[in-house]
């Protein structure tokens, strides 16, 4: 199975930890975010990964070379200008082709600055059974922006946690507001449906596709450990969590 790790961001919220390194190489309990994410993916059956890079890009390339790509096939996608989550994924579409054609096998898209015990294999199985275009790991927790789902956990909109108006793309009688966790399972056929160009958010793409009747679903991962590693404080808390524990 293949995967993409989103690691090109500047990591501004992580400063000063990212003043002299990319966020992918910030360490948690002696291991880099990139190593932890790669290990999680490998243990879930992923053997081929593409990583997008921008900030201190050469440091990531040298790090992977020094560690012999952690026993995996790893490619990098350099972004001269940051392309956001959707643009970065679209630029890497070639990685999910074989003999010039997109494969049918779903792949994992994972933020490098997310630490979790989410069952990736379960997500892939759910995605395959449902026939969805994309399956998003979601939780009942506080966040700055909620994704809205119907009773069948199909995406139908989003809303800000700060009193902004909801963006509704599909009707629903019993909406659920859930927090997205930065982990996706995606069918490669999405690339043929990406009409957006340059820098764009993958969530905005999902909302457009949901409005067009495409099946974008949530996978509730309540009960799994999850944390955003976007700030020094969260990195410190995650380091405390990892001491004496193993997240493979």
Steps between C-alpha positions, in 0.01 A plus 500: 500500500608857436475818706581869493631698795423872501818661636558814292358758741714768662413390852463861616301400809791275602756779519767511635521123438477560123743791482775268376319188383177391328212394721539144370834479684380638832550228760251347741660283769811455286325417171414739219143561392592356162646179645196446722260553210696272268510229767125524553439469128742210458337305784164555328614339176636802312823437309514800264478863611529843345581798723447859392772739614572874490641650822862377545423246228860378459512408869212257447667347193829456689320355802319239294822407318688467829236258627478300176137613460411294808479190282225643279471644152482874567469777243494873566290770337675838519274803508663827397182674611282345767200330341290431812356155566302461178756652267777293657303181452409586139866568416581147623235323292773336288608295803166320503525387140629177351594488132354848463159405640354571842472190717178397672662431835422764766783686667554676832553875528650593838612830654855475635407709805236256626571232759235235553410137559227513234453156342602570140423147382144532633464828313616339176258210547210736572591710198514198271166361622322833467620582149571857614718743311665605827473393863600748771599419858275709727442535874266657753732768635545874496654660194507835320306366200252215495408278210129422484370152423155347456365194685696274265824694564500646149652846475248779458672818615726682741480772761732711709506449875500878544145580400544518124230387260492136395585407142242242399553296183247217556170480692486312831238456770738390776836671452808409703786742559832315524868596507717388210823332608732547200487135392326392178454190288444600137416327174735606216201579278479829693780638281274498194251711697740765631415807295677733745845624407814622673460544878172377645362322804406134465203564733364762258535242224313245712216744561468574128495130419246427775275770355526321164379178659834327550537280806729663756457328837624521855651221706446564872824426685389596850699298750826528310775724632541807278685827528599783270876561521469855371632683809799457735257441787330215315837351408599503869174332603538239227854430616369437850237268356755299301727438796439141598267441205554373147318651201618294205 
